[in-house]
Amino acid sequence: MKLNVIVPARNEGPNIPFFYGRAKTALESIPGLEWNIVFVNNASDDDSLDRMFELHEADPRVKIITLARNFGYAAALVAGLSSVDGDYYAIVDVDCEDPPELLVDFYKAIQNGAELAYGERSNRDEPWLVTFGRKLFYLANKGVADSEIVMWMGEFSMMTRQVRDALLVPKTAFMSVRAEMGYVGFRREAIPYLRAKRTYGKTHYNFLRMTLYAIASILSGTTFPLRFVSYLGVFVGLAFPAYMLVVGLPKEDIAAAAAIVALYYLVITIPLVAIYLARVYKNVVHRPLFVIDQTRTSL
């Protein structure tokens, strides 16, 4: 049986050999398993690619995919999942905040019948605002999503080939891998763990980037904002005349109030519709989610 471990990386030079050492030790403890570590170099501009090729020269089980530019984290995951063949696939970040040693537990869960094993995140030492925002994201996402959202699940996981194949079916410009994991179903097993601090360097995600990612992830899995526009229109259409009758305003004041209500309704609804229209446009244009630089790729 063959396992491909997908490891997205951008400007993570010091973390790459450290991650490899820990992952190799964990993977070699699994008897009879053939494995590859597939680094997805998201157009790093430090020495990340050099370190990847150093590992590749020493160990051919290290594979490298280099993207032509920084296409983002989600695109890097899709690039890795879609570019290699195997029986099992795992996703883990190179900064070791998610421990590579947990891959052993994921593999045991898969062997015991799970189709998808994932790390169930516990809290860690971080600013309270980030912790609060993270919890708010999961609760908001679960509350408005059109399909199932698995709480406290990130991308850190291992899956069978059929789950991988199901994840790659959607051809959207706004792929959210964790949302697709919840959507496709299959038997899942959660393995709790405590996230660690990154080993080297600083995180690439500040609070603003995390907020933008959360919004994009929520919008990729729900039509609630569009439905909210319809609900709000019906509510305003019924409530406004009733309120005017109760208050008993003069006709000229009713016209002014109606204009103000209509203006605020448009201020709320037009941006929501515009966001979804932009997403439809990008999906219809159907540009590739990523482009691989073949000259700096070794599979």
C-alpha positions in Angstrom: 0.0 0.0 0.0 1.3 3.4 -0.9 0.8 6.7 1.0 1.4 10.2 -0.3 1.9 12.8 2.3 1.0 16.2 0.9 3.0 19.0 2.5 2.3 22.6 1.3 5.2 25.0 1.9 5.9 28.7 1.2 9.1 30.3 2.6 9.6 27.5 5.2 13.3 26.8 4.6 14.3 26.0 8.2 11.2 23.9 8.9 11.6 21.6 5.9 14.5 19.3 7.1 13.1 19.3 10.6 9.7 18.3 9.4 11.2 15.6 7.1 13.2 14.1 10.0 10.1 13.8 12.2 7.8 12.5 9.4 10.4 10.0 8.2 10.7 8.5 11.6 7.0 8.2 12.0 6.3 6.8 8.6 9.2 4.2 8.8 7.6 2.8 12.0 4.6 1.6 9.9 5.4 -1.9 8.7 5.0 -2.7 5.0 4.0 0.8 4.0 5.4 2.4 0.9 5.3 6.2 1.2 6.3 9.5 -0.4 6.6 13.0 1.1 5.3 15.4 -1.6 6.4 18.9 -0.9 4.2 21.5 -2.8 6.4 24.5 -3.1 4.1 27.5 -3.4 6.6 29.7 -5.3 8.9 30.2 -2.3 11.4 33.0 -2.6 13.7 31.8 0.2 15.9 28.6 0.2 12.9 26.3 0.6 13.2 24.7 -2.9 17.0 24.2 -2.4 16.3 22.3 0.8 13.6 20.2 -0.8 16.0 19.2 -3.6 18.7 18.4 -1.0 16.3 16.0 0.6 15.2 14.6 -2.7 18.8 13.8 -3.7 19.3 12.0 -0.4 15.9 10.2 -0.4 14.0 9.7 -3.7 10.8 9.2 -1.6 10.8 13.0 -1.3 8.9 14.5 -4.2 8.6 18.1 -5.2 5.8 20.1 -7.0 6.6 23.7 -7.6 3.8 26.1 -8.5 4.4 28.9 -11.0 3.4 31.5 -8.5 1.8 31.7 -5.1 -1.7 30.3 -5.8 -2.6 30.1 -2.2 -2.8 27.3 0.4 -6.0 25.6 -0.9 -4.6 25.4 -4.5 -1.4 23.9 -3.2 -3.3 21.1 -1.5 -5.3 20.4 -4.7 -2.1 20.4 -6.7 -0.6 17.8 -4.4 -3.6 15.6 -4.2 -4.2 15.6 -8.0 -0.6 15.1 -9.1 0.4 11.8 -7.5 -1.1 8.3 -7.4 -1.5 6.1 -4.3 -3.8 4.2 -2.1 -3.8 6.7 0.8 -3.3 10.5 1.0 -2.4 12.6 4.0 -2.2 16.4 4.4 0.1 18.0 7.0 1.7 21.4 7.3 5.4 21.7 7.3 5.6 24.0 10.4 4.9 21.0 12.7 2.1 22.8 14.5 0.3 19.6 13.5 2.6 16.7 14.7 3.7 14.4 11.9 3.8 11.6 14.5 0.0 11.6 14.4 0.1 10.1 10.9 0.7 6.7 12.5 -2.6 7.0 14.4 -4.4 8.2 11.2 -3.1 5.1 9.4 -4.3 2.8 12.2 -7.7 4.4 12.0 -7.8 3.9 8.2 -6.8 0.2 8.6 -9.6 -0.2 11.1 -12.2 0.9 8.6 -12.2 4.7 8.5 -12.2 6.3 5.1 -11.0 9.7 6.5 -9.0 10.2 9.8 -8.5 13.7 10.9 -7.0 15.7 13.7 -9.6 17.2 16.1 -8.0 20.5 17.1 -7.7 21.5 20.8 -7.0 25.0 22.0 -3.4 26.1 22.2 -1.5 29.0 23.7 -2.4 32.0 21.5 -4.0 35.4 21.8 -7.6 35.3 23.1 -8.8 37.2 20.1 -7.5 34.5 17.7 -9.0 31.7 19.9 -12.4 33.6 20.0 -12.3 34.2 16.2 -11.5 30.5 15.5 -14.4 29.3 17.6 -16.7 31.9 16.0 -15.6 30.7 12.6 -16.5 27.1 13.2 -19.9 28.0 14.8 -20.8 30.5 12.1 -19.8 28.1 9.4 -21.8 25.2 10.8 -24.8 27.5 11.3 -25.1 28.7 7.7 -23.5 25.9 5.7 -25.6 24.1 3.1 -24.0 20.7 3.9 -22.4 19.2 7.0 -19.5 21.0 8.6 -17.2 18.9 10.8 -16.4 20.9 13.9 -12.8 21.5 14.9 -11.4 19.9 11.8 -8.7 21.4 9.7 -6.9 20.0 6.7 -4.6 17.8 8.8 -5.9 14.3 7.8 -5.4 11.0 6.0 -7.8 9.6 3.6 -8.4 6.7 1.2 -8.1 7.1 -2.6 -11.9 7.2 -3.0 -12.2 10.1 -0.6 -9.4 11.9 -2.5 -11.2 11.3 -5.8 -14.4 12.7 -4.4 -12.7 15.8 -3.1 -11.3 16.6 -6.5 -14.6 16.4 -8.4 -15.7 20.1 -7.8 -14.0 22.4 -10.3 -14.4 25.7 -8.4 -12.1 28.6 -8.1 -12.8 28.8 -4.3 -12.0 25.3 -3.1 -12.2 24.7 0.7 -10.8 21.3 1.3 -12.1 21.0 4.8 -15.6 21.9 3.7 -15.4 19.3 0.9 -14.3 16.7 3.5 -17.6 17.3 5.4 -19.6 17.3 2.2 -18.5 14.0 0.7 -19.3 12.1 3.8 -17.7 8.6 4.2 -16.8 7.1 7.6 -14.7 9.5 9.6 -12.7 9.2 12.7 -11.5 12.1 14.8 -8.2 11.9 16.7 -7.9 14.7 19.3 -4.5 16.4 19.7 -3.1 19.6 21.0 -1.6 22.0 18.4 1.9 23.1 19.1 3.7 26.3 18.2 5.6 26.4 14.9 9.2 25.2 15.2 10.9 27.9 13.1 10.0 31.3 11.7 6.8 33.2 12.0 3.3 32.3 10.9 2.2 33.6 7.5 -1.3 34.1 8.8 -2.0 37.3 10.7 -5.5 38.1 12.0 -6.5 39.8 8.8 -5.5 36.9 6.6 -7.3 34.5 8.9 -10.4 36.6 8.8 -10.4 36.8 5.0 -9.7 33.0 4.8 -12.6 32.3 7.1 -15.0 34.5 5.1 -13.9 32.8 1.8 -14.3 29.4 3.4 -17.8 30.1 4.7 -19.0 31.6 1.4 -17.7 28.6 -0.5 -20.1 26.3 1.3 -23.3 28.3 1.7 -26.0 30.1 -0.2 -27.4 31.6 3.1 -26.5 35.2 2.2 -28.5 35.0 -1.0 -31.4 33.4 0.9 -31.1 36.1 3.6 -31.6 38.7 0.9 -34.9 37.1 -0.1 -36.0 36.7 3.5 -35.1 40.3 4.3 -37.0 41.5 1.3 -40.2 39.6 2.3 -39.8 40.9 5.9 -39.4 44.5 4.9 -42.3 44.3 2.4 -44.7 43.1 5.1 -43.3 44.9 8.1 -42.9 48.3 6.7 -46.6 48.9 5.6 -47.8 47.4 8.9 -45.5 49.7 10.9 -46.6 52.8 8.9 -50.3 52.0 9.6 -49.7 51.7 13.3 -47.6 54.8 13.5 -50.0 56.8 11.2 -47.5 59.0 9.5 -48.5 61.6 6.9 -48.2 60.4 3.2 -45.2 62.6 2.5 -43.4 61.2 5.5 -44.3 57.7 4.5 -42.7 58.3 1.1 -39.5 59.6 2.7 -39.3 56.6 5.1 -39.9 54.2 2.3 -37.0 55.7 0.3 -34.7 55.4 3.3 -35.7 51.8 4.0 -35.2 50.9 0.3 -31.8 52.6 0.3 -30.6 50.6 3.3 -32.0 47.4 1.8 -29.9 48.0 -1.3 -26.8 48.8 0.7 -27.1 45.5 2.4 -28.1 43.3 -0.5 -26.1 44.6 -3.5 -22.7 43.7 -2.0 -23.9 40.2 -1.1 -25.2 39.6 -4.6 -22.0 41.1 -6.1 -19.8 38.7 -4.2 -21.7 35.7 -5.5 -21.8 37.1 -9.0 -18.0 37.5 -8.9 -17.7 33.9 -7.8 -19.9 32.7 -10.6 -17.8 34.8 -13.1 -14.6 33.2 -11.9 -16.0 29.7 -12.0 -17.4 30.3 -15.5 -14.1 31.6 -16.8 -12.6 28.4 -15.4 -9.0 29.4 -15.1 -6.8 26.6 -13.6 -6.7 26.6 -9.9 -2.9 26.2 -10.1 -0.1 26.0 -12.7 2.9 23.7 -12.1 6.4 24.9 -13.0 7.7 21.7 -14.6 11.3 22.9 -14.6 11.4 22.9 -10.8 9.3 19.9 -10.2 10.4 16.3 -9.5 7.9 13.5 -9.0 
